[in-house]
């Protein structure tokens, strides 16, 4: 199960990469590979391409379609007549060590799997699906970027990419409870709702956890944390390791089943929502019987049911919203945060006409973890900040902790003065007591 990060690329790594790509090509993947007409429309949808472009440099290798070219060549060689003939004649695919090193840059450093390219593609090609195959092939060959490999392995060994094991988790929860004066139940049976924070929130944004707890307590629902299912993030998705993905989800399943949970509340974390909402039911088709809600969906539902009441506007200045790609564009949670924000802000202005077209933070998909990707992440931030500037907003509301971290870093690195705030924190500030 450990994810490797080899420095040298030899024949064995190339063979493993080729083998993984070949066996990952089914009818759906083949259709995507065949459908690409090389129109280049996806380029202007990619925040990494746009960031370089704004900087005055055009890099065609940052075009999303290009990132699947090696996979496409492997497909042609094995599943098309012309490709097979070329292979027989000795004109088949020749993969070098440099090719694989370049693939690492293309799919790990300059792609967050944000899915914006899919929305722009006239053929509806799921490029993130193709990029994920290439990521999985590189991981299978032992070529995961070092930083990402370490965080992924730490998740398996300690239970969290930040090393938050169960004793550390319990101490951190005790600190948050005392520091913010909130009552936090752990392993309470029976409970209807299980709230699972992310270690990013626990260690870097403890106020976000305290705010979520305050909101949960205000609703009056029966809820708890779990000492077993204490980590929402799943770095197996970033490395595209099915074994790690399954193991991290198994821990959530074990904790939820032990507590008799009906609903799982995912935190302000994009890929945590993706893993528990969409992937887990396929990994555990018979055992995964929980309804998974993002914390924003939960708040929206509680307001509709009259369990939460917003007492008034708590933010006066011009604000806009940043959408988490995995919760918003890919998960469909776009109307809910806007409904909530309209209750909270006096001057809310959307930076995009179509919410599905919002631009990624630049740090998703594991990019934020990879130090060697910093240059590309900073360039990508340029394309994001153009939206903030367009609407004249210095305050940006987020509903993903990873997004807040990536955007805050980008703002500091480029010496901008944006302020990023959590929508859950704003709700916690604005809720009032409701008679249950």
C-alpha positions as CSV (number, residue, x, y, z in Angstrom):
1,X,0.0,0.0,0.0
2,X,2.8,2.6,0.6
3,X,3.1,5.1,-2.2
4,X,6.6,5.4,-3.7
5,X,8.5,8.3,-5.0
6,X,11.5,7.0,-7.0
7,X,14.2,9.4,-8.3
8,X,15.3,7.3,-11.1
9,X,13.1,6.1,-14.0
10,X,14.2,2.9,-15.7
11,X,12.7,0.1,-17.9
12,X,10.7,-1.3,-15.0
13,X,8.9,2.0,-14.3
14,X,8.2,2.6,-17.9
15,X,6.8,-1.0,-18.3
16,X,4.6,-0.5,-15.3
17,X,3.3,2.8,-16.5
18,X,2.5,1.3,-19.9
19,X,0.8,-1.7,-18.4
20,X,-1.4,0.4,-16.1
21,X,-2.5,2.7,-18.9
22,X,-3.3,-0.2,-21.2
23,X,-5.5,-2.1,-18.7
24,X,-7.3,1.1,-17.7
25,X,-8.7,1.7,-21.2
26,X,-12.3,0.6,-21.4
27,X,-15.0,1.6,-23.9
28,X,-15.7,4.8,-22.1
29,X,-12.1,5.9,-21.9
30,X,-11.6,4.9,-25.6
31,X,-14.5,7.0,-26.6
32,X,-13.0,10.0,-24.8
33,X,-9.6,9.4,-26.4
34,X,-11.2,9.1,-29.9
35,X,-13.5,12.1,-29.5
36,X,-10.9,14.7,-29.0
37,X,-10.6,16.8,-32.2
38,X,-7.7,19.0,-30.9
39,X,-9.8,22.2,-31.1
40,X,-7.9,23.7,-28.2
41,X,-11.0,25.1,-26.5
42,X,-10.1,23.4,-23.3
43,X,-6.9,25.5,-23.1
44,X,-8.8,28.7,-22.3
45,X,-10.7,26.8,-19.6
46,X,-7.5,25.8,-17.7
47,X,-6.4,28.1,-15.0
48,X,-2.8,27.0,-15.4
49,X,-2.8,27.8,-19.1
50,X,-4.6,31.1,-18.5
51,X,-2.2,32.1,-15.7
52,X,0.8,31.6,-18.0
53,X,-1.1,33.4,-20.8
54,X,-1.8,36.4,-18.6
55,X,1.9,36.5,-17.7
56,X,2.7,36.9,-21.4
57,X,3.8,33.3,-22.1
58,X,1.9,30.7,-24.1
59,X,2.6,27.1,-23.2
60,X,0.7,24.6,-25.3
61,X,1.7,21.7,-23.1
62,X,-0.6,23.1,-20.4
63,X,-3.6,22.5,-22.7
64,X,-5.7,19.8,-20.9
65,X,-6.0,17.6,-24.0
66,X,-2.2,17.5,-24.2
67,X,-2.0,15.9,-20.8
68,X,-3.6,12.7,-22.1
69,X,-1.5,12.4,-25.3
70,X,0.8,9.6,-24.0
71,X,-2.3,7.7,-22.9
72,X,-3.8,8.3,-26.3
73,X,-0.8,6.9,-28.0
74,X,-0.9,3.7,-25.9
75,X,-4.6,3.4,-26.7
76,X,-3.9,3.7,-30.5
77,X,-1.1,1.2,-30.4
78,X,-3.2,-1.5,-28.7
79,X,-6.7,-0.9,-29.9
80,X,-6.5,0.6,-33.5
81,X,-5.5,-1.1,-36.7
82,X,-3.0,1.5,-37.7
83,X,-1.5,1.5,-34.3
84,X,-1.0,-2.3,-34.3
85,X,0.5,-2.2,-37.7
86,X,3.0,0.4,-36.6
87,X,3.9,-1.7,-33.6
88,X,4.6,-4.7,-35.8
89,X,6.8,-2.6,-38.0
90,X,8.8,-1.4,-35.0
91,X,7.2,2.1,-35.1
92,X,5.3,1.8,-31.9
93,X,5.2,4.0,-28.8
94,X,8.7,4.7,-27.5
95,X,8.4,6.0,-23.9
96,X,11.5,7.5,-22.3
97,X,12.4,8.4,-18.7
98,X,12.1,12.0,-19.7
99,X,8.5,11.4,-21.0
100,X,7.4,10.1,-17.6
101,X,9.1,12.9,-15.8
102,X,7.2,15.3,-18.0
103,X,4.0,13.4,-17.3
104,X,4.5,14.0,-13.6
105,X,4.7,17.8,-14.2
106,X,1.6,17.7,-16.5
107,X,-0.8,15.7,-14.3
108,X,0.4,16.4,-10.8
109,X,1.8,20.0,-11.0
110,X,-0.5,21.6,-13.5
111,X,-3.9,19.9,-13.1
112,X,-6.2,20.0,-10.1
113,X,-8.9,17.8,-11.7
114,X,-11.2,20.8,-11.4
115,X,-13.3,19.7,-14.3
116,X,-13.6,23.1,-15.9
117,X,-12.2,21.8,-19.2
118,X,-15.0,19.2,-19.4
119,X,-17.6,21.9,-19.1
120,X,-15.9,23.8,-22.0
121,X,-15.3,20.8,-24.2
122,X,-17.8,20.6,-27.2
123,X,-17.4,16.8,-27.2
124,X,-18.0,16.5,-23.5
125,X,-14.6,14.7,-22.9
126,X,-14.0,13.9,-19.2
127,X,-10.3,15.0,-19.2
128,X,-10.0,14.7,-15.4
129,X,-10.8,11.0,-15.8
130,X,-8.0,10.7,-18.3
131,X,-5.6,12.6,-16.1
132,X,-6.5,10.4,-13.2
133,X,-5.5,7.3,-15.2
134,X,-2.1,8.9,-15.9
135,X,-1.7,9.8,-12.2
136,X,-2.6,6.2,-11.3
137,X,-0.1,4.8,-13.8
138,X,2.7,7.1,-12.4
139,X,1.8,6.0,-8.8
140,X,1.8,2.4,-9.9
141,X,5.3,2.9,-11.4
142,X,6.4,4.5,-8.1
143,X,6.7,8.0,-9.5
144,X,4.3,10.0,-7.2
145,X,5.8,13.4,-6.3
146,X,7.8,13.1,-3.1
147,X,5.7,15.5,-1.0
148,X,2.4,14.0,-2.1
149,X,3.8,10.4,-1.4
150,X,4.8,11.4,2.1
151,X,1.4,12.9,2.9
152,X,-0.4,9.9,1.5
153,X,1.7,7.4,3.4
154,X,1.2,9.5,6.6
155,X,-2.5,9.2,6.1
156,X,-2.3,5.5,6.1
157,X,0.2,5.2,9.0
158,X,-1.1,7.9,11.3
159,X,-4.7,8.4,10.1
160,X,-4.1,11.9,8.6
161,X,-1.8,13.6,6.1
162,X,-0.8,16.0,8.8
163,X,0.0,13.1,11.2
164,X,-3.1,13.6,13.4
165,X,-3.5,10.2,15.0
166,X,-6.3,9.4,17.5
167,X,-4.6,10.8,20.6
168,X,-3.7,14.0,18.8
169,X,-7.2,14.3,17.4
170,X,-8.7,13.9,20.9
171,X,-6.3,16.5,22.4
172,X,-7.1,18.9,19.5
173,X,-10.8,18.6,20.1
174,X,-10.3,19.2,23.8
175,X,-8.4,22.3,23.0
176,X,-11.1,23.6,20.5
177,X,-13.8,22.8,23.0
178,X,-12.1,24.8,25.8
179,X,-10.7,27.6,23.6
180,X,-14.0,28.4,21.8
181,X,-16.3,27.3,24.6
182,X,-18.3,24.8,22.6
183,X,-19.6,21.3,23.7
184,X,-18.3,18.6,21.3
185,X,-19.6,15.1,21.6
186,X,-17.3,12.2,20.7
187,X,-18.4,8.6,20.0
188,X,-21.9,9.4,21.3
189,X,-24.4,6.6,20.7
190,X,-26.9,6.7,19.2
191,X,-26.5,9.6,16.9
192,X,-28.1,10.5,13.6
193,X,-25.4,12.7,12.2
194,X,-21.6,12.1,12.1
195,X,-19.6,15.2,11.4
196,X,-16.0,14.5,10.2
197,X,-13.6,17.4,10.2
198,X,-10.4,17.6,8.1
199,X,-7.0,17.7,9.6
200,X,-6.4,21.0,7.7
201,X,-9.2,22.5,9.7
202,X,-8.2,20.9,13.0
203,X,-4.6,22.1,12.8
204,X,-4.7,25.3,10.7
205,X,-8.3,26.6,11.0
206,X,-9.6,25.4,14.4
207,X,-12.2,28.2,14.4
208,X,-13.8,26.6,11.4
209,X,-14.3,23.4,13.4
210,X,-15.6,25.4,16.4
211,X,-18.1,27.2,14.0
212,X,-19.4,24.0,12.6
213,X,-19.9,22.6,16.1
214,X,-21.7,25.8,17.1
215,X,-24.0,25.4,14.1
216,X,-24.6,21.7,14.8
217,X,-25.5,22.4,18.4
218,X,-27.9,25.2,17.4
219,X,-29.9,22.8,15.2
220,X,-30.8,20.5,18.0
221,X,-30.0,17.4,15.9
222,X,-28.4,14.3,17.4
223,X,-24.8,14.4,16.2
224,X,-21.3,13.3,17.2
225,X,-17.6,13.1,16.2
226,X,-15.9,9.7,15.9
227,X,-12.5,8.7,17.2
228,X,-12.3,6.1,14.5
229,X,-13.7,8.1,11.6
230,X,-11.8,11.3,12.6
231,X,-10.3,12.3,9.2
232,X,-12.4,13.4,6.2
233,X,-9.6,13.9,3.7
234,X,-8.5,11.1,1.4
235,X,-5.1,11.5,-0.2
236,X,-5.6,8.3,-2.1
237,X,-7.6,10.3,-4.6
238,X,-4.7,12.6,-5.3
239,X,-2.2,9.8,-5.8
240,X,-4.9,7.8,-7.6
241,X,-4.1,4.8,-5.4
242,X,-7.2,2.6,-5.1
243,X,-5.8,0.8,-2.1
244,X,-5.2,4.0,-0.1
245,X,-8.6,5.4,-1.2
246,X,-10.4,2.2,0.0
247,X,-8.5,2.1,3.3
248,X,-9.3,5.7,4.2
249,X,-13.0,5.1,3.4
250,X,-13.0,1.9,5.3
251,X,-12.1,3.8,8.5
252,X,-15.0,6.2,7.9
253,X,-17.3,3.2,7.2
254,X,-16.2,1.5,10.4
255,X,-16.7,4.5,12.6
256,X,-20.1,5.4,11.1
257,X,-21.4,1.8,11.4
258,X,-20.2,1.6,15.0
259,X,-22.2,4.7,15.9
260,X,-25.4,3.7,14.0
261,X,-25.2,6.9,11.9
262,X,-27.8,7.8,9.2
263,X,-26.1,11.0,7.8
264,X,-22.5,11.9,7.3
265,X,-21.6,15.6,7.2
266,X,-18.5,16.3,5.2
267,X,-16.6,19.4,6.2
268,X,-15.4,22.4,4.2
269,X,-13.2,20.1,2.0
270,X,-13.7,19.4,-1.6
271,X,-12.2,16.0,-2.2
272,X,-13.5,14.7,1.2
273,X,-17.0,15.4,-0.1
274,X,-16.1,13.7,-3.4
275,X,-14.7,10.6,-1.8
276,X,-17.6,10.0,0.7
277,X,-20.5,11.2,-1.5
278,X,-19.6,9.7,-4.9
279,X,-16.8,7.2,-4.5
280,X,-17.6,5.4,-1.3
281,X,-21.0,3.9,-2.5
282,X,-19.1,2.3,-5.4
283,X,-16.3,1.0,-3.2
284,X,-18.7,-0.4,-0.6
285,X,-21.9,-0.9,-2.5
286,X,-23.7,-3.0,0.1
287,X,-22.4,-1.4,3.3
288,X,-22.4,2.3,2.5
289,X,-26.0,3.2,3.4
290,X,-25.4,6.8,4.7
291,X,-26.6,10.0,3.1
292,X,-23.6,12.3,2.7
293,X,-24.1,16.0,3.0
294,X,-21.6,18.8,2.7
295,X,-21.7,21.1,5.7
296,X,-23.2,23.8,3.4
297,X,-25.9,21.4,2.2
298,X,-26.6,20.6,5.8
299,X,-26.9,24.3,6.8
300,X,-29.2,25.0,3.8
301,X,-31.4,22.1,4.8
302,X,-31.6,23.2,8.5
303,X,-32.6,26.7,7.4
304,X,-35.4,25.3,5.2
305,X,-36.6,23.1,8.0
306,X,-36.6,26.0,10.5
307,X,-33.9,24.5,12.7
308,X,-31.6,27.4,12.0
309,X,-32.4,31.1,11.8
310,X,-30.1,33.8,10.4
311,X,-30.5,36.9,12.6
312,X,-29.2,39.3,9.9
313,X,-26.4,40.5,7.7
314,X,-23.0,40.0,9.4
315,X,-20.7,41.2,6.6
316,X,-21.0,44.8,5.3
317,X,-18.3,45.1,2.6
318,X,-18.4,44.0,-1.0
319,X,-17.9,40.2,-1.1
320,X,-17.8,37.5,-3.8
321,X,-17.7,33.8,-3.5
322,X,-15.1,31.2,-4.5
323,X,-16.6,27.8,-5.4
324,X,-14.9,24.6,-4.4
325,X,-14.6,22.6,-7.7
326,X,-15.2,19.3,-6.1
327,X,-18.2,20.4,-4.0
328,X,-19.6,22.9,-6.5
329,X,-18.8,22.2,-10.1
330,X,-18.4,18.4,-9.7
331,X,-20.6,17.9,-6.7
332,X,-23.5,20.2,-7.8
333,X,-23.6,22.3,-4.5
334,X,-23.7,25.8,-6.1
335,X,-27.1,27.2,-5.3
336,X,-26.9,26.5,-1.5
337,X,-23.9,28.6,-0.7
338,X,-25.3,31.5,-2.7
339,X,-28.7,31.3,-0.9
340,X,-26.9,31.3,2.5
341,X,-24.5,34.1,1.5
342,X,-27.3,36.3,0.3
343,X,-28.7,36.1,3.9
344,X,-25.3,37.0,5.4
345,X,-23.9,39.8,3.2
346,X,-25.2,43.3,2.4
347,X,-23.2,43.5,-0.8
348,X,-22.7,40.2,-2.5
349,X,-21.6,40.2,-6.1
350,X,-21.0,37.0,-8.0
351,X,-17.7,37.0,-10.1
352,X,-19.1,34.6,-12.7
353,X,-22.4,34.6,-14.6
354,X,-22.6,30.8,-14.5
355,X,-21.5,29.3,-11.2
356,X,-20.2,26.1,-12.9
357,X,-17.6,28.3,-14.7
358,X,-15.9,29.5,-11.6
359,X,-12.1,29.1,-11.5
360,X,-10.3,26.7,-9.3
361,X,-8.1,27.9,-6.3
362,X,-5.1,26.4,-8.0
363,X,-4.2,24.2,-5.0
364,X,-6.7,21.3,-5.4
365,X,-5.9,17.8,-6.5
366,X,-2.8,17.7,-4.3
367,X,-1.1,20.6,-6.0
368,X,-0.9,22.6,-2.8
369,X,1.1,19.8,-1.1
370,X,3.8,19.6,-3.9
371,X,6.5,22.2,-3.4
372,X,7.8,21.8,-6.9
373,X,4.4,22.9,-8.2
374,X,4.5,26.3,-6.4
375,X,5.5,28.2,-9.6
376,X,2.5,26.8,-11.5
377,X,0.1,27.3,-8.6
378,X,1.2,31.0,-8.3
379,X,0.6,31.5,-12.0
380,X,-2.8,29.9,-11.8
381,X,-3.7,32.3,-8.9
382,X,-3.4,35.2,-11.4
383,X,-6.3,33.8,-13.4
384,X,-8.3,33.5,-10.2
385,X,-7.6,37.0,-8.9
386,X,-8.8,38.6,-12.1
387,X,-12.3,37.5,-11.1
388,X,-12.0,39.1,-7.7
389,X,-10.7,42.3,-9.2
390,X,-13.5,42.3,-11.9
391,X,-16.2,42.7,-9.2
392,X,-14.1,44.9,-6.9
393,X,-14.1,42.5,-4.0
394,X,-11.4,42.2,-1.4
395,X,-13.3,39.8,0.8
396,X,-13.9,36.3,-0.6
397,X,-16.2,33.7,1.0
398,X,-15.1,30.1,0.7
399,X,-16.5,26.7,1.6
400,X,-13.4,24.6,1.4
401,X,-10.4,24.9,3.8
402,X,-7.9,23.7,1.2
403,X,-9.2,26.5,-1.1
404,X,-8.8,29.0,1.7
405,X,-5.2,27.9,2.3
406,X,-4.3,27.9,-1.4
407,X,-5.9,31.3,-2.0
408,X,-4.3,32.8,1.1
409,X,-0.9,31.6,0.1
410,X,-1.4,32.9,-3.5
411,X,-2.5,36.3,-2.2
412,X,0.5,36.6,0.1
413,X,3.0,35.4,-2.5
414,X,1.7,37.9,-5.1
415,X,1.4,40.6,-2.4
416,X,-2.3,41.1,-2.7
417,X,-4.6,42.1,0.1
418,X,-7.6,39.8,-0.3
419,X,-9.3,38.4,2.8
420,X,-10.7,34.9,2.7
421,X,-13.4,33.8,5.1
422,X,-15.3,30.6,5.7
423,X,-19.1,30.6,5.1
424,X,-19.6,28.3,8.1
425,X,-17.9,30.8,10.3
426,X,-20.2,33.5,9.0
427,X,-23.2,31.3,9.7
428,X,-22.0,30.6,13.2
429,X,-21.8,34.3,13.8
430,X,-25.3,35.0,12.4
431,X,-27.4,32.2,13.8
432,X,-29.8,32.8,16.6
433,X,-31.7,30.5,19.0
434,X,-34.7,28.7,17.5
435,X,-37.3,26.9,19.6
436,X,-37.2,23.2,18.7
